[in-house]
């Protein structure tokens, strides 16, 4: 059974952009705090989790790309959180 969630890579990036914006805004609304350390280690851990712990390596190159995209999602989410908190501090 084939399950294609995205039409192409551009579609995947567009949805990632939308979802990271929503996730970062949700973190701000729930009083989440940005930490530089999280920006560095959480994307790496997400890749490790997806590629090794969930055995994405068994899917070959596709598994690598999926793990990489998952880590990019986490990185962008935390970067957007940083941007939102920075813009809120400037407004105050």
LUMSE-674556 format. One record per residue: residue in three letters; x, y, z of N, C-alpha, C in turn. Coordinates in steps of 0.2 Angstrom, whole numbers, plus 5000, padded with zeros to 4 digits. Atoms other than C-alpha are relative to their C-alpha. Layout:
N
ALAXYZXYZXYZ/...
END
This chain:
92
UNK500449945000500050005000500450065000/UNK499649945001500750174995499650065003/UNK500449954996500350325006500550064998/UNK499749945002500950494998499750065004/UNK500349944996500650635011500150064996/UNK499949945003501450765000500149994992/UNK499950015007501450794981500750004998/UNK499349995002503250844980500350045006/UNK499649974994504650924991499750075001/UNK500249934999503951104988499449995005/UNK500650014996502251044995500249985008/UNK499850024993503150965010500350065004/UNK499749944997504151125013499550055002/UNK500649954999502551235012499649985006/UNK500450024994501651125025500450015006/UNK499649994994503151125036500150075002/UNK500049934999503251315035499350025004/UNK500749984997501351325040500049975007/UNK500150044994501451195054500550035005/UNK499549974995503051275062499850065002/UNK500349934998502251445062499549985006/UNK500550024996500751365071500349975007/UNK499750034994501851265083500450055004/UNK499649954996502951415088499550055003/UNK500649954997501351525091499749965006/UNK500350044994500651385102500550005006/UNK499550004994502251375112500050075003/UNK500049934997502251565114499350015005/UNK500750004996500351555120500149965006/UNK499950054994500851415132500650025004/UNK499549974996502251525139500749964999/UNK499450045002503651415131500550055000/UNK499449955000505351495133500549974995/UNK499550015005506651495119500749985004/UNK499350014997508351415124500549984994/UNK499550025006509851415112500249935000/UNK499850075000510351245118499549954997/UNK500550045003508651175113500050014992/UNK499949995008508951255095500549954998/UNK499450045003510551155094499949925001/UNK500050074999510150985102499349974998/UNK500750035001508250955099500049984992/UNK500050035007508450945080500549944999/UNK499550065000509950825082499749945003/UNK500350064996508950715094499449984995/UNK500650025004507450715082500349964994/UNK499750045005508550655068500249935002/UNK499850064997509350525079499449955001/UNK500650044998507650465085499749974994/UNK500450025006506850455068500449954996/UNK499650045004508350385059500349935003/UNK499750064996509050265072499549965004/UNK500550034995507750235086499449974996/UNK500650035003506350215074500249964993/UNK499750045006507450125061499850034993/UNK500149975006507250245047500549984995/UNK499550025005508850185040499849944996/UNK500350065004507950025035499750024993/UNK500349975006507050135022500550034995/UNK499549975004508650185014500050084999/UNK499949935001508850355006499450045002/UNK500749974998506950395009500050015008/UNK499950004992507250355028500450065002/UNK499649954999508650475028499750074999/UNK500449945002507650615020499550025005/UNK500649994995506150585032500350035006/UNK499749994993507350595047500350084999/UNK499849935001508150755040499550055000/UNK500549955000506550845036499750005007/UNK500250004993505950795054500450055004/UNK499649954996507450885061500050074998/UNK500149935002507251035050499450035003/UNK500749984997505451045056500250035007/UNK499949984993506051055074500550065001/UNK499649955000507451175070499650074998/UNK500349945002506351295061499450025005/UNK500549984995504951285075500450045006/UNK499749974995506251335088500350074998/UNK499849935003506951475077499450055000/UNK500549955001505251545074499750025007/UNK500149984993504951535093500450065002/UNK499649944999506451645095499850064997/UNK500249945004505851765082499450035003/UNK500649974997504151785090500250035007/UNK499949984993504851805108500550074999/UNK499649945001506151935101499650064998/UNK500549945002504752035092499650025006/UNK500449984994503752035108500450045005/UNK499649964996505152105118500150074997/UNK499949935003505452245106499450045000/UNK500749975000503552285106499950035007/UNK500149984994503652305125500450065002/
END
